[in-house]
Amino acid sequence: MKNSKEDIIKKIGEHFPPEQTFTRKELYDFLELNFYPNLKETTFRWRIYELKKANIIVSVTRSVFKLSENKELFAPNINNKLSKISNMLQKNFSSISYCLWSSNWLNEFSRHQATNEILIVEVEKELVNSVFNLLIDNNYKNVYIEPDKFVTETYISENQTSIIVKSLITKSPIQFVMNVAVPKLEKILVDLFSDNKYLVAYKGYEQKVIFENAFDKYQLNLSSLINYSRRRKKDKLIAEFLITKINIGEELLK
């Protein structure tokens, strides 16, 4: 008798304890033993895709899963300013790799709400100056190219809205929301952790609160987070922070 999708989902939920992780091999062995004798690797990959799409399991790290807690996927609000900048970049630069976000998105997770906004425009290194000039030519105010700490504290902190143009790190975790390239939450958290100039209003104990609230509310892929932090050369520091401050199991960060 052919197993229904509902039966498979029910048995997975009964077999794997909530909140506990299981490996790719453990999932393979379970499916092969109970539903798909002689399960082929190609078929197994498709089963994983189906289970993820149905929000039954979520990836924790590479080859490690857990049952979904029905947490949301992070999809930030795209304001008119970001939408206009995105349209301008796509119109003026063919096949540009870019990423836009607002520091105000961190207010969702923080106790204290910052009133001034920083719009961060990340583009390919070779296009930083061109994008800066494009923004100036289109009458955008308070635009800066990777300002140092002095400029940030002296000028940007006094502006209601500022725009920072900086280099986009390759292989950054990016998603598209309303046709705008924005960072995944994993990237935002790593950028916050790595920053010592632009996001100081969200540092210190506030940073811990932001991480805790982000992990509580949204689905996060630790492999993606650690891989990106490695590109920022912060993987050891952020792993220590996640273990000691956020109580993330050390085994999940390997």
C-alpha contacts under 8 A as a table, 3 or more apart, distances in Angstrom:
res1	aa1	res2	aa2	distance
3	N	7	D	6.45
3	N	8	I	6.89
3	N	35	F	6.89
4	S	7	D	5.21
4	S	8	I	6.46
5	K	8	I	5.17
5	K	9	I	6.17
6	E	9	I	5.12
6	E	10	K	6.07
7	D	10	K	5.05
7	D	11	K	6.15
8	I	11	K	5.23
8	I	12	I	6.14
8	I	35	F	7.65
9	I	12	I	5.18
9	I	13	G	6.24
9	I	56	I	7.16
10	K	13	G	5.20
10	K	14	E	6.30
11	K	14	E	4.98
11	K	15	H	6.01
12	I	15	H	5.16
12	I	16	F	6.07
13	G	16	F	5.77
13	G	17	P	7.28
13	G	18	P	7.83
13	G	67	L	7.22
14	E	17	P	7.15
16	F	20	Q	7.41
16	F	22	F	7.49
16	F	66	K	7.98
16	F	67	L	7.44
17	P	20	Q	5.67
17	P	67	L	7.88
18	P	66	K	7.40
18	P	67	L	6.07
19	E	66	K	6.75
19	E	67	L	7.04
20	Q	66	K	6.17
20	Q	67	L	7.85
21	T	60	V	7.81
21	T	64	V	6.54
21	T	65	F	5.47
21	T	66	K	4.57
21	T	67	L	7.73
22	F	26	E	6.19
22	F	27	L	7.02
22	F	64	V	5.73
22	F	65	F	5.41
22	F	66	K	6.09
23	T	26	E	5.11
23	T	27	L	6.37
23	T	63	S	5.79
23	T	64	V	4.47
23	T	65	F	6.16
24	R	27	L	5.18
24	R	28	Y	6.12
24	R	63	S	4.91
24	R	64	V	5.84
24	R	65	F	7.16
25	K	28	Y	4.90
25	K	29	D	6.01
26	E	29	D	5.18
26	E	30	F	6.16
27	L	30	F	5.13
27	L	31	L	6.20
28	Y	31	L	5.28
28	Y	32	E	6.01
28	Y	39	L	7.97
28	Y	44	F	7.01
29	D	32	E	5.18
29	D	33	L	5.95
30	F	33	L	5.29
30	F	34	N	6.04
30	F	35	F	8.00
31	L	34	N	5.33
31	L	35	F	5.27
31	L	36	Y	5.90
31	L	39	L	7.86
32	E	35	F	5.68
32	E	36	Y	4.49
32	E	37	P	4.91
32	E	38	N	6.37
32	E	39	L	5.49
33	L	36	Y	6.72
33	L	37	P	6.23
34	N	37	P	7.63
36	Y	39	L	5.33
39	L	43	T	6.75
39	L	44	F	6.59
40	K	43	T	5.24
40	K	44	F	6.10
41	E	44	F	4.94
41	E	45	R	6.24
42	T	45	R	5.27
42	T	46	W	6.55
43	T	46	W	5.10
43	T	47	R	6.28
44	F	47	R	4.96
44	F	48	I	6.29
45	R	48	I	5.16
45	R	49	Y	6.33
46	W	49	Y	4.99
46	W	50	E	6.23
47	R	50	E	5.04
47	R	51	L	6.17
48	I	51	L	5.15
48	I	52	K	6.15
49	Y	52	K	5.19
49	Y	53	K	6.05
50	E	53	K	5.05
50	E	54	A	6.10
51	L	54	A	5.15
51	L	55	N	6.25
51	L	56	I	5.26
51	L	57	I	5.86
52	K	55	N	4.92
52	K	56	I	5.87
52	K	57	I	5.25
52	K	58	V	5.88
53	K	56	I	7.65
54	A	57	I	7.98
55	N	58	V	6.91
55	N	68	S	6.07
55	N	70	N	7.01
56	I	67	L	5.93
56	I	68	S	5.26
57	I	65	F	6.42
57	I	66	K	5.58
57	I	67	L	4.44
57	I	68	S	4.77
58	V	65	F	5.59
58	V	66	K	5.73
58	V	67	L	6.33
58	V	68	S	5.57
58	V	219	Q	7.79
59	S	62	R	7.03
59	S	63	S	7.46
59	S	64	V	6.07
59	S	65	F	4.56
59	S	66	K	6.73
59	S	221	N	6.05
60	V	64	V	5.59
60	V	65	F	5.22
60	V	66	K	6.81
60	V	220	L	7.19
60	V	221	N	5.15
60	V	222	L	5.57
60	V	223	S	6.95
60	V	252	L	7.32
61	T	64	V	5.16
61	T	65	F	7.07
61	T	221	N	6.09
61	T	222	L	5.13
61	T	223	S	4.38
61	T	224	S	7.62
61	T	252	L	6.43
61	T	253	L	7.35
62	R	223	S	5.79
68	S	71	K	7.20
71	K	217	K	6.00
71	K	218	Y	5.13
71	K	219	Q	5.56
72	E	217	K	6.65
72	E	218	Y	4.88
72	E	219	Q	6.05
73	L	218	Y	5.63
73	L	219	Q	5.65
74	F	184	K	7.06
74	F	185	L	6.32
74	F	218	Y	6.14
74	F	219	Q	7.48
75	A	177	V	6.67
76	P	105	W	6.96
76	P	177	V	7.64
77	N	105	W	7.97
78	I	82	L	6.22
78	I	83	S	6.48
78	I	177	V	7.48
78	I	178	M	7.36
78	I	180	V	7.86
79	N	82	L	5.58
79	N	83	S	6.33
80	N	83	S	5.05
80	N	84	K	6.11
81	K	84	K	5.31
81	K	85	I	6.33
82	L	85	I	5.18
82	L	86	S	6.08
82	L	100	L	6.80
82	L	101	W	7.35
82	L	119	L	7.76
82	L	180	V	7.92
83	S	86	S	5.13
83	S	87	N	6.23
83	S	180	V	6.69
84	K	87	N	5.17
84	K	88	M	6.18
85	I	88	M	5.05
85	I	89	L	6.18
86	S	89	L	5.20
86	S	90	Q	6.22
86	S	100	L	7.55
86	S	180	V	6.01
86	S	181	A	7.68
87	N	90	Q	5.23
87	N	91	K	6.03
88	M	91	K	5.11
88	M	92	N	6.12
89	L	92	N	5.32
89	L	93	F	5.79
89	L	96	I	7.43
89	L	131	V	7.65
90	Q	93	F	5.54
90	Q	94	S	6.53
90	Q	95	S	7.27
90	Q	96	I	6.74
91	K	94	S	7.25
93	F	96	I	5.62
96	I	123	V	7.58
96	I	124	E	7.52
97	S	123	V	6.04
97	S	124	E	6.14
98	Y	121	V	7.35
98	Y	122	E	5.45
98	Y	123	V	4.38
98	Y	124	E	6.72
98	Y	168	L	6.75
98	Y	181	A	6.54
99	C	121	V	6.13
99	C	122	E	5.05
99	C	123	V	6.56
99	C	168	L	7.29
99	C	174	I	7.15
99	C	180	V	7.93
99	C	181	A	5.01
99	C	182	V	4.98
99	C	183	P	6.36
100	L	119	L	7.22
100	L	120	I	5.68
100	L	121	V	4.88
100	L	122	E	6.26
100	L	180	V	7.58
100	L	181	A	6.24
100	L	182	V	5.07
100	L	183	P	7.16
101	W	105	W	7.83
101	W	119	L	5.85
101	W	120	I	5.33
101	W	121	V	6.95
101	W	182	V	5.92
101	W	183	P	6.94
102	S	105	W	5.77
102	S	117	E	6.77
102	S	118	I	5.79
102	S	119	L	4.61
102	S	120	I	6.14
103	S	106	L	5.80
103	S	107	N	7.79
103	S	117	E	5.84
103	S	118	I	5.29
103	S	119	L	6.51
103	S	120	I	7.65
103	S	199	L	7.41
104	N	107	N	5.38
104	N	108	E	7.85
104	N	114	A	7.17
104	N	117	E	5.87
104	N	118	I	7.46
105	W	108	E	5.99
106	L	109	F	5.60
106	L	110	S	6.39
106	L	202	Y	7.78
106	L	210	I	7.32
107	N	110	S	5.07
107	N	111	R	7.56
107	N	112	H	7.33
107	N	113	Q	5.40
107	N	114	A	6.88
109	F	209	V	7.06
109	F	210	I	4.74
109	F	211	F	7.74
109	F	213	N	5.55
109	F	214	A	6.45
110	S	113	Q	6.72
110	S	202	Y	7.41
110	S	206	E	6.27
110	S	207	Q	7.82
110	S	209	V	6.24
110	S	210	I	5.26
110	S	213	N	7.97
111	R	206	E	7.05
111	R	209	V	7.51
112	H	206	E	7.93
114	A	117	E	7.56
114	A	201	A	6.88
115	T	160	Q	7.28
116	N	157	S	7.37
116	N	158	E	7.88
116	N	159	N	6.58
116	N	160	Q	4.48
116	N	161	T	5.85
117	E	160	Q	6.07
117	E	161	T	4.73
117	E	162	S	6.43
118	I	161	T	5.74
118	I	162	S	4.90
118	I	163	I	5.73
118	I	164	I	7.05
118	I	198	Y	7.99
119	L	161	T	7.36
119	L	162	S	6.13
119	L	163	I	4.70
119	L	164	I	6.26
120	I	163	I	5.93
120	I	164	I	5.01
120	I	165	V	6.22
120	I	166	K	7.54
121	V	163	I	7.11
121	V	164	I	5.99
121	V	165	V	4.75
121	V	166	K	6.29
122	E	128	V	7.97
122	E	165	V	5.88
122	E	166	K	4.96
122	E	167	S	5.30
122	E	168	L	4.70
123	V	127	L	6.38
123	V	128	V	6.16
123	V	131	V	7.94
123	V	165	V	7.51
123	V	166	K	6.49
123	V	167	S	5.27
123	V	168	L	4.85
124	E	127	L	5.43
124	E	128	V	6.62
124	E	167	S	5.63
124	E	168	L	5.42
124	E	169	I	7.91
125	K	128	V	5.53
125	K	166	K	7.57
125	K	167	S	4.73
125	K	168	L	6.65
126	E	129	N	7.51
127	L	130	S	5.12
127	L	131	V	5.96
128	V	131	V	5.32
128	V	132	F	6.17
128	V	145	I	7.49
128	V	165	V	6.43
128	V	166	K	6.25
128	V	167	S	6.46
129	N	132	F	5.03
129	N	133	N	6.20
129	N	145	I	7.65
130	S	133	N	5.17
130	S	134	L	6.11
131	V	134	L	4.93
131	V	135	L	6.24
131	V	165	V	7.55
132	F	135	L	5.30
132	F	136	I	6.36
132	F	143	V	7.15
132	F	144	Y	7.43
132	F	145	I	6.93
132	F	165	V	6.46
133	N	136	I	5.04
133	N	137	D	5.98
134	L	137	D	5.07
134	L	138	N	6.24
135	L	138	N	5.13
135	L	139	N	6.55
135	L	140	Y	5.40
135	L	143	V	7.50
136	I	139	N	5.18
136	I	140	Y	5.29
136	I	141	K	7.03
136	I	143	V	7.25
137	D	140	Y	7.47
140	Y	143	V	6.86
141	K	162	S	7.37
141	K	163	I	7.86
142	N	156	I	7.71
142	N	159	N	7.55
142	N	161	T	7.33
142	N	162	S	5.04
142	N	163	I	6.16
143	V	162	S	6.08
143	V	163	I	4.66
143	V	164	I	5.94
143	V	165	V	7.42
144	Y	147	P	5.99
144	Y	162	S	7.81
144	Y	163	I	6.20
144	Y	164	I	4.93
144	Y	165	V	6.13
145	I	164	I	5.81
145	I	165	V	4.87
145	I	166	K	6.08
146	E	164	I	6.19
146	E	165	V	6.02
146	E	166	K	5.26
147	P	150	F	7.94
147	P	151	V	5.86
147	P	152	T	6.27
147	P	164	I	7.48
148	D	151	V	5.53
148	D	152	T	6.22
148	D	197	K	7.05
149	K	152	T	5.00
149	K	153	E	6.05
149	K	196	N	7.94
149	K	197	K	5.16
149	K	198	Y	7.72
150	F	153	E	5.28
150	F	154	T	5.88
151	V	154	T	5.10
151	V	155	Y	5.57
151	V	156	I	6.74
152	T	155	Y	5.67
152	T	156	I	4.72
152	T	157	S	6.09
152	T	197	K	6.63
152	T	198	Y	6.52
153	E	156	I	6.23
153	E	157	S	5.39
153	E	158	E	7.98
154	T	157	S	6.44
154	T	158	E	7.15
155	Y	158	E	5.40
155	Y	159	N	6.65
156	I	159	N	5.23
156	I	161	T	7.99
156	I	162	S	6.23
159	N	162	S	6.21
168	L	172	S	7.54
169	I	172	S	5.85
169	I	231	R	7.62
171	K	228	Y	7.52
172	S	183	P	7.66
172	S	187	K	6.86
172	S	228	Y	6.28
173	P	183	P	6.04
173	P	184	K	5.54
173	P	186	E	7.01
173	P	187	K	5.82
173	P	224	S	7.01
173	P	228	Y	7.22
174	I	181	A	6.52
174	I	182	V	5.68
174	I	183	P	4.42
174	I	184	K	5.20
174	I	187	K	7.76
175	Q	181	A	5.76
175	Q	182	V	5.55
175	Q	183	P	6.03
175	Q	184	K	5.94
176	F	179	N	5.49
176	F	180	V	5.21
176	F	181	A	4.56
176	F	182	V	5.96
177	V	180	V	5.26
177	V	181	A	6.60
177	V	182	V	6.88
183	P	186	E	7.76
183	P	187	K	5.80
183	P	188	I	6.37
184	K	187	K	5.49
184	K	188	I	6.63
185	L	188	I	5.02
185	L	189	L	6.20
185	L	220	L	7.36
186	E	189	L	5.37
186	E	190	V	6.34
186	E	220	L	6.62
186	E	221	N	7.18
186	E	222	L	7.80
186	E	224	S	6.76
186	E	225	L	4.89
187	K	190	V	5.16
187	K	191	D	5.97
187	K	225	L	6.59
187	K	228	Y	6.92
188	I	191	D	5.08
188	I	192	L	6.06
189	L	192	L	5.09
189	L	193	F	6.16
189	L	211	F	7.00
190	V	193	F	5.01
190	V	194	S	6.02
190	V	225	L	6.91
190	V	228	Y	7.45
190	V	229	S	5.96
190	V	238	I	7.77
191	D	194	S	5.05
191	D	195	D	5.91
192	L	195	D	5.25
192	L	199	L	6.59
192	L	202	Y	7.74
192	L	203	K	7.74
192	L	207	Q	7.71
193	F	203	K	7.86
193	F	207	Q	7.48
193	F	238	I	7.32
194	S	232	R	7.64
194	S	234	K	6.88
195	D	198	Y	6.61
195	D	199	L	6.41
195	D	200	V	7.66
196	N	199	L	6.91
196	N	200	V	6.35
197	K	200	V	6.17
199	L	202	Y	5.69
199	L	203	K	6.92
200	V	203	K	5.12
202	Y	206	E	5.34
202	Y	207	Q	5.56
203	K	206	E	5.44
203	K	207	Q	4.75
204	G	207	Q	5.52
204	G	208	K	7.20
205	Y	208	K	5.23
205	Y	209	V	6.52
206	E	209	V	5.09
206	E	210	I	6.21
207	Q	210	I	5.07
207	Q	211	F	6.29
208	K	211	F	5.24
208	K	212	E	6.20
208	K	245	K	7.02
208	K	246	I	7.29
209	V	212	E	5.14
209	V	213	N	6.12
210	I	213	N	5.28
210	I	214	A	6.03
211	F	214	A	5.11
211	F	215	F	6.15
211	F	246	I	7.33
212	E	215	F	5.28
212	E	216	D	6.15
212	E	246	I	6.32
213	N	216	D	5.00
213	N	217	K	6.14
214	A	217	K	5.42
214	A	218	Y	5.82
215	F	218	Y	5.78
215	F	219	Q	7.06
215	F	220	L	6.76
220	L	225	L	7.98
221	N	224	S	5.42
221	N	225	L	6.36
222	L	225	L	4.89
222	L	226	I	5.99
222	L	252	L	7.45
222	L	253	L	6.85
223	S	226	I	5.24
223	S	227	N	5.91
223	S	253	L	7.29
224	S	227	N	5.17
224	S	228	Y	6.12
225	L	228	Y	5.37
225	L	229	S	6.16
226	I	229	S	4.94
226	I	230	R	6.08
226	I	235	D	5.86
226	I	238	I	7.95
226	I	239	A	7.61
226	I	253	L	7.21
227	N	230	R	5.09
227	N	231	R	6.63
227	N	235	D	7.61
228	Y	231	R	5.10
228	Y	232	R	6.54
229	S	232	R	4.91
229	S	233	K	6.07
229	S	234	K	5.08
229	S	235	D	4.80
229	S	238	I	7.41
230	R	233	K	4.70
230	R	234	K	5.71
230	R	235	D	4.68
231	R	234	K	7.65
232	R	235	D	7.56
233	K	236	K	7.92
234	K	237	L	5.38
234	K	238	I	5.98
235	D	238	I	5.29
235	D	239	A	5.91
236	K	239	A	5.17
236	K	240	E	6.26
237	L	240	E	5.23
237	L	241	F	6.26
238	I	241	F	4.87
238	I	242	L	6.06
239	A	242	L	5.13
239	A	243	I	6.16
239	A	250	E	7.91
239	A	253	L	6.72
240	E	243	I	5.19
240	E	244	T	5.99
241	F	244	T	5.37
241	F	245	K	5.37
241	F	246	I	6.95
242	L	245	K	5.57
242	L	246	I	4.79
242	L	247	N	6.17
242	L	248	I	5.49
243	I	246	I	5.93
243	I	247	N	4.89
243	I	248	I	4.79
243	I	249	G	6.14
243	I	250	E	6.06
244	T	247	N	5.78
244	T	248	I	7.75
248	I	252	L	7.35
249	G	252	L	5.56
249	G	253	L	7.29
250	E	253	L	5.49
250	E	254	K	7.18
251	E	254	K	5.83
